[in-house]
Amino acid sequence: MPPELGVARRLVDRGHRVIVLADETLTDQVRSVTEDFIPFSVSWGQFQDWRLRTPTSLLRGMVGQLFVGPAPTQARDTAAAIDRFRPDLVVASFSAVGCMIAAESRGIPFDVLLPNVYALPVEGMPPFGAGLKPAVGPLGRVRDRLATGASTALFDRYALAPINDLRATHGLDAITHSWDQLHHARRELVLTAAAFDFPAKLPQNVRYVGPILDDPTWAADDGWTLPPGNERLVLVALSSTFQDQSECIQRIADALGGLPVRGLVTTGPAIRADAIRAPKNVTVVASAPHREVLPQCDAIVTHGGHGTVMKALAAGVPLVILPHGRDQADNATRVVERGAGVTVSRRARAERIARKIAEVLDHDTYRRAAAKLGLTISTTAAAPTLIDELESIRKSD
């Protein structure tokens, strides 16, 4: 939500009228940006991916709850909003295929927001989700071809028929693969810096438009203080949503307790701050705005979510990443490949986590690499590329 609301906020600030359709649980967050809010007529609840233990169950759950389950309601509600307001452009979340189908059926151009690295299968990009490096040599290319073919076939097994059924309901022709629905977009807008992602052969409608570095609306501006002292400061930030991360946060706090540092742990809205036992040199708070904390930090320990990684790098802060799932292993691989941090298992003992934190703090090469990459990220984030692409609808359509 923070990056997508950031897009809406920038359009409102530019003077455009922005009507947001979203789950009713997001009412307060949306209305902090615009009063033009239409809740979907059905709420699907949180996708509890942390409960799913196998790749197949995770994929089925993701398809069912994020892509095809909500799609009929999304399509109906979006079509009604289009008929009422006649917008110039529909901007859809990458999983909101129902919104895309509604726009396509009404002849309204639509753009898709991808709020992380480019995740769709394309030549040269490692398969998404496994934290793989780019392929090297013939064997690497075979690896990518087999993995991409298998993942596409499995995704299509669960998603393609429901998507095509919904397309037929709205008078549209069938597509060959599920991902083709996103490729029908006028633009696929990737909310990261091209310098962070791996190079690949991308569709012509793909644009890297830079990250959204906004803090979430729930990040408090008060109610937090830095730990006292002059020792180096380490921020701990492990996700704004629940990923069963309490035990991991506790081991990180224990690791910091054995180091000559100050630790600031932000638990986010998913974990109670008082659930973490804090060593004397560690302060635990529910939230703190990263835009204020990160410039004072010497390192950050994180799950590797794209937003946190982008904000850390933009501040020139090296990272220790404990991926929990989703896109986090992919982000970690990109950080490590750029020399801007290290990765460690989320199940690692406190002693090993402490060694990794000390490694990042004691070797200035990590900070120099983070600062170098962060300069590019900050420049990209500040550029008007995102708004220029969205406003180009007036020239091209």
Helices and strands as residue ranges (DSSP letters): H 2-13, E 20-22, G 24-26, H 27-31, E 37-39, G 49-51, H 55-62, I 63-68, H 71-85, E 90-93, H 97-105, E 110-114, H 137-169, H 180-183, E 187-190, E 206-208, E 232-237, H 246-257, E 261-266, G 273-275, E 282-285, H 290-293, G 294-296, E 299-302, H 306-314, E 319-321, H 328-337, E 341-343, H 350-362, H 364-382, H 385-391, H 393-396
